[in-house]
Amino acid sequence: MSPAAWLWLAVALPLVGGLGVRLAPRRLMAPVAAGAAAITLLPASALVALAARGETAASGGRWLGSAGLEVGLRLDGLSAAMAGIVALTGAVVVVYATGYFEEHPRGRSALAGLLAFVAAMQALVLADGFLMLLIAWEIVGALSARLIAFGRERPDAPAGAVRAFLTTRAADTGLYLAVFALWAATGSLAFTADRPDGALGALVASGLLLAAIGKSAQVPLQSWLAGAMAGPTPVSALLHSATMVAAGVYLLARNEALLAGWPLELAGWIGASTAVLGALIALGERDLKRVLAGSTSSQLGLMLVGVAAGGPAVAVFHLAAHAAGKATMFLAAGAFQHARGSTDLEDLRGVARAQPAAFAAFALGAASIAAVPPLAAFWSKDAIVAAAETNPAWLVLVLLAGAGSAAYLLRPALVLADRGAITVGGSRAGAGAERGARQAGAGAERREGQGADAAPVQRRVPPVMVGAAAVLAGAGVLLGALGAPLAGLLGAPAPETTLVSVAGSLLALVAGAVVVRRPRALAALGHAGTAVGAGLLRGADAAGGAVRLGARGVAAVDERVAVRLPDALARGAAALSRGVDRADRGGLDAAVDGVGRGGLLAASASDRVERGGIDAAVDGLARAVGRGGRGASAAQTGKLHEYLRDAVLGAAAIALLIALTAIT
Amino acid sequence: MISLPVVLAAGAVMFGIGLYGVLGQTNAVMVIMGVELMLGAGMLNVVGFLRYAHPDAASGTFFVLVIMTLMAVEATVGFALVVATFRHSRTAELDDLTELSG
């Protein structure tokens, strides 16, 4: 098949699949969705293979026949790499979602939405020119808001959707401005490497930056992402960690040449500061998904630094590694959520015991994002560190963010693996599950606990969910080797790994791990180790016992090596992160709310105008027509005589008229 | 040869009788007969005018034949409708047929 056919198939197949899911009978929902998701991999891998051979292609036509307004798809290294990432995470998440929405009455709608999103996202990354990009960008944004609001039984879901929509909508105006300015300057909407001169060029660059910042939840527009976590977990995994939020990074990577100079410099600063701020927010959150959302902001910030300092290849490498790792964590979080009915960290305390496989996947994903060698994100983050060496300030911020990622991921991991939960936290966990069962409503099977120290309520976690998480975790492990091929795909030199960057990354990792939890840090690490060990080596009890023994040894030693310094450091970091979190909720959220209220006021004002003037006019017209109609129907007596009389009178009138005109 | 005013006067009388039949009669059959009379009056006028203005033209004759055919068709369809209506509602009185009242 020709490259053009593969391009259009990559967009059309998930779309058709989504329609199929919507129309299929409910019992066929899962196989249809999974099949559509799987078959989407075919054109994507064909595109990657074509791009790897160095082929490029474009296919498109004029929009409504207007010259200069071309819509189409293009195949090159960047678009193929992105299409591959979208297809892979999309396929895994959709398969996972068949399990997640198994019992949900509106499951088909959610699955169809996810598949439609995959199609729109493919159109976005494969778009050839700004017009197609803009179209796909809008569809993706609309689907994002719709999918966040999917769980409308929860009050925070519509609120989060509105906030996400308003924030990204405000930022999207930047993309429009950029497109208009580019059109005004060049009369073409094709991707270009040359920025127009003067004010128009500045408008193009700052507009693109604004759009990217909004979509990728960067400072100062990062707060919508935490609210978006009210959406279903597969949506969070696919849209709000792996692909849609990465669209901002893709936009910058795609237009790297266009943005060369101060715009990229600015993007780097924004990214670096978001990387640190996001890490602090993640440290302060009490909800697992919101921790992951803060982490996503932070990691996307690192990608921005990657684009600014090292070029698209570095950023896309981290994008791929992050997509695999973070989506894995979200998928595991969804499994925990199914088990406990909540994503609050306290409700999830000790869930690792009940869900060892999901926790193992979570730990792998977390280790990758925290840059534990030799997992994928270690290599990609390392490439960013190496690239950031050109700018010492960025380097410091990136390393800080690295330390932060180790800390904020270790914290939830420790809570999840907490072994004291069954006796100490039983009632807490039970309460959480109670709430979850209420939320889940009918169809949720649960075993009632017996006695005072009732075991945590167990709801069935569909195996497909755990399996999907495991597959993505595996992909995250394998992706580490993909740095050089990916760079080759993008036509860039292989990512650097210098001694300084490796040492810096490792130092940051260790620092983060130490700071995370007062002196108990390493002991807890040991607990985490046991939990992972127990999960992975369930069959081999002896080995698990050995690991546990070793971990206890480490813990015992560490208890005695209690140092005050990490204690103080941890308290400081915690206070700082709480402060940042409060500012985030208070100031920025309030600002966003203010914008929302302003919009509401304007809407009600326009509503009044509408009721007063326009509606009254329309209503009046309708009433007049109604009266006329009733009057006319009075003439319909059904009496033939009267009809005939009218006909004769009419004929007489016409004859009179003719006679009169003939006279004059 | 009969003069034109005589012909026109006869036509006007016939048309008046027909108009009375259409407007004044309550039976559908009578109304249709009234229409026939009005058509006949019209035909008489046409013949009269043609004889007066274009005595040699053959087209007038054809025109009259067309009107005759029209009358025959109109009567056929009209009476068929009346018969059908009568079978349906056992009456041919127009004042009783008010199903189309709006």
Interface residues (C-beta under 8 A of the other chain):
Chain A: A632 S633 A634 A635 Q636 T637 G638 K639 L640 H641 L644 R645 V648
Chain B: L19 V22 L23 T26 A28 V31 L94 D95 L97 T98 E99 L100 S101 G102
